[in-house]
Structure formats: C-alpha cells, structure tokens
Amino acid sequence: MAQFSIDNPSATLPKLPVPELQDTISHFKNVVQPLFGTAEFEACLTKLDHFATTDAPALQARLCERAAHRNNWLEEWWNDYAYFLNRASLCFNVNYFFGFRRTQQPQAQARLAAILIDSALRFRDGLESGSLENDSIRGKPMCMHQYQYMFATCRHPGESRDWTEVYSAEESRHVTIAHKGRFFALHLPTNMTTNKSDSDRYTAIRSIESQLQAIIDTAEQLDRSKSIGLLTAALRDDWYAARECLSQISPENAASLRILESSAFLVSLETSAPATHQEFSLGCHCSDGA
C-alpha cells in the first residue's frame, strides 16, 4: 500500500476535474425539480435554457481556465462560502458528531478518556511519520488533503471571515481538557509515542488517567455565565468581538487562548449521562454550551 505524506497529501491523484457544462445543467434540473410546482419548473427550465446558450459557455471557459492553474478549483470557494463566510453558530449549522458503541466492559471515565487520548496520539504519530496508509475505496485512492488539519488546528473567528491556523508539533504537545465549564492544559508524558515499548505506553496512559481523575475530583463547577465555552457557540461575529476584547484586556488572556487553541485536540469530560439518542445528540453538539 502507498504511504500517506502529510507534506504532499495528494501527490498521486489527478486534479479535480471540471464537470461538462451539459452535465451541470442536467444535474441542476434534477436537483431543483422537487422544489417547484409544474408551472414554476417550466419557467425555471426556460430561464435555464436561455442561460445555457448565453452566459454559461463563457463562465465555463473561465472555470476551465481557473482549473488549469490549480490542483483543486473548488476548495477555496467551498471553504469560504460553505464555512468561513458563514456567520451562523457552528453548533447545529456546521459541526457534526458521531459516537462509539458501549464498551463490553464498563470503564471509569478517566480510564476510557486516557485510552482514547493514547489512540488519537498514536494516529497523529502515524500521520506525522508517514506510516499511515493512503485511504482507498474499491482500490481507488482517495484524497487525504484534509488529514493535515485533524490535529493542532483551530478555526479562528474573524470580523467577516473565519480562518484556520495550524500549529507546529512543538507547540501542540498538549491536550485541552474541558470539565465543568473550565479548561485545563494536559501536558503529555514524553514516553507517549508509538516507538516506545508497550510497558512505557501503559505507564504513560496511567499517568494521564491519574491527571484526568484529579481534574474530575477537584474541579469545582464554574458558573455557566462565566464560561468562555459559551462564546464559541455564539454567532461568529459575536465570538470575534468577544475574543478580541478578551485578548486586549490582558496578556494573560491572550496567552491562555493561545494554549487552548494550539492543543493537539480537546477532550470534554461530561458530567451528564444521556439516556436517549436525542439527549446523546444534544450532548455531542453542544451539551449546555459551556
């Protein structure tokens, strides 16, 4: 199997093709037909036929010209208009979630979280070392460009457009822990890497477990109105204004935000126990927002 390279994740793949104009028009007809009544759809087809013989050929030529000078003609537009320019809350509108099946043998929260942290870090090591195999479906290689944003990446709120920052491996050797409305920086043991023995890794997992358990045992519930987590669920313009204010108030705030945002990933130690799929879904989306 070919190996994935985080420095050149799409090296073996062809560039994203531009659909033929007639294919785009046919696809558009199929997509919009359920949205209209008979008369409305006929009016839409009339306008579409006019567009296909007037402006569409010139626009198609411009799109082909753009594609000739880029590996992916769509990526920038997709990121901007589907994500970064969207000023709605990320909760429900953008973020997705999935869950794990229950473990066969129930595990304490701190133990299970430590094991998951170890698994995620081993996957990250595979990405950075180039030992991860390329994704493929039915023998065809898949683009893995987005894998480089899996860890140590933060979507920052902007005044009118969000932007993504990827932090160096040296700066992101810690994990953010969220618990009871508070945030903690968990600095990882130096022996938690894939090239160490199983006994070393087991010792590292136990060390993380003990730190997580200390957070669970000692952290006091923060008043919901004082949790910075609420701001990240707000409209993006509101979060931008709040983040700018927090950063300007004191250097300590700016430094704390930097630690949060540069972490390898975030682990939320929830205190709730959802009993239904609906409660589980809400918990994964935003819980109480804090």
Salt bridges, closest charged atoms under 4 A:
GLU65 OE2 - HIS69 ND1 3.56
GLU75 OE2 - HIS145 NE2 2.86
GLU76 OE1 - ARG66 NH2 3.73
GLU76 OE1 - ARG70 NH1 3.10
ASP80 OD1 - ARG161 NH2 2.60
ASP118 OD2 - ARG122 NE 3.21
ASP118 OD2 - ARG201 NH2 2.20
GLU128 OE2 - ARG124 NE 2.98
GLU128 OE1 - ARG173 NH2 3.08
ASP162 OD1 - ARG87 NH1 3.09
ASP162 OD2 - ARG155 NE 2.78
ASP162 OD2 - ARG236 NE 2.71
GLU165 OE1 - HIS156 NE2 2.87
GLU165 OE2 - ARG258 NH1 3.29
GLU171 OE2 - ARG258 NE 2.72
GLU209 OE1 - ARG111 NE 2.64
GLU209 OE1 - ARG206 NE 3.33
ASP237 OD1 - ARG87 NE 2.88
GLU261 OE1 - HIS156 ND1 3.76
GLU261 OE1 - ARG243 NH2 2.92
